[in-house]
Amino acid sequence: AIRAPAPSTASAMLNLRRTMLLAMVPLAKAAASSLTSRAHVLRRGPGGNVLRARSLMTAGGPPLPPSELGYTYKGGSAGKPVIEFFLDVSCPFSAKAYATLHPAIIPGGALAGRANFVVHQVVQPWHSQSTVMHEACFAVRKLAPGDFPAYLAAIFDKLMMEYTVEMTKDETRSQTAARLAQLAAETTSLKAAQVEELLAITGKGNDGCAVSQMVRWTTKYHRARGAHVTPTVFVNGIEAPQVSSKWSIEEYAALLDELEAAV
């Protein structure tokens, strides 16, 4: 038979519980006060309220992106198909696909306005130069979003001659970054120094550069979507494995014809 604790033991246990509960009260009050204080800063702080709101909303969790991660090309509209391209700027197959797409989906192109075209960046870690190349793209997107399509086209155009693993294997990251910044100066409205500033490693430990967080977000996003090989194409949220890097403008147009006819 199990014996009940002696009266003195039971009393001691009760006192211990009471003491622990009393000790938790000030901690709970302090936490509530801290949350109220942060909310007060959000309401009354001068400027920077968006950042304060993000700090409050993501308390206890990782940072969240303030806007959509993909780059949406001009000309789309609500009700049009959404066609997403997951591309790696160090991938020759992505380069082949974009060489066909770029002139067709920019304003005035053959496919412009027929769909909402979105490009998602996919860092492929087996290409050692991939990360810094994508960081350069994110830097251009941050500084001059309208120049991103032209810069992406320029990187893909130079890829096989200047930015493969073989071509960058003897460079430091900073040297590759400097060349990518110079390419931005030649093909966008930006100066090389502006891009280099965002690509410079300034954080401690593994903090990285000013656009490293974009790499984290986009990597998490394409993993969640199941995009592994590049290019990967989604049509209205569903993967379209029939779309190939070899597709022509006519084949994309035929796909859009089918989608429009099915509405």
CORNOR-V673109 format. One record per backbone hydrogen bond with DSSP energy under -0.5 kcal/mol. NH is the residue of the N-H (numbers start at 1). CO is the residue of the C=O. If there is no record, write none. Layout:
nh co
NH CO
NH CO
//
This chain:
nh co
9 6
10 6
11 7
12 8
13 9
14 10
15 11
16 12
17 13
18 14
19 15
20 16
21 17
22 18
23 19
24 20
25 21
26 22
27 23
28 24
29 25
30 26
31 27
32 28
33 29
34 30
35 31
36 32
37 33
38 34
39 35
40 36
41 37
42 38
43 39
44 40
45 41
47 45
52 48
53 49
54 50
55 51
56 52
57 53
58 54
59 56
61 58
71 119
72 70
73 71
73 117
76 73
80 77
81 114
83 81
83 116
84 82
84 234
85 118
86 84
86 232
87 85
87 120
91 88
92 90
95 91
96 92
97 93
98 94
99 95
100 96
101 97
102 98
104 101
105 101
106 102
109 106
111 104
112 104
114 111
116 81
117 115
118 83
119 71
120 85
120 118
122 87
125 123
127 124
128 126
130 127
133 129
134 130
135 131
136 132
137 133
138 134
139 135
140 136
141 137
142 138
143 139
144 140
147 144
148 145
151 147
152 148
153 149
154 150
155 151
156 152
157 153
158 154
159 155
161 158
162 158
163 158
163 159
168 164
169 165
171 168
176 172
177 173
178 174
179 175
180 176
181 177
182 178
183 179
184 180
185 181
186 182
187 183
188 184
194 191
195 191
196 192
197 193
198 194
199 195
200 196
202 200
202 208
203 208
207 204
210 198
211 198
212 209
214 211
215 211
216 212
217 213
218 214
219 215
220 216
221 217
222 218
223 219
224 220
225 221
226 222
226 223
227 222
228 226
231 86
232 86
234 84
235 238
236 82
236 234
238 235
240 233
241 239
243 240
247 244
252 248
253 249
254 250
255 251
256 252
257 253
258 254
259 255
260 256
261 257
262 258
263 259
263 260
//
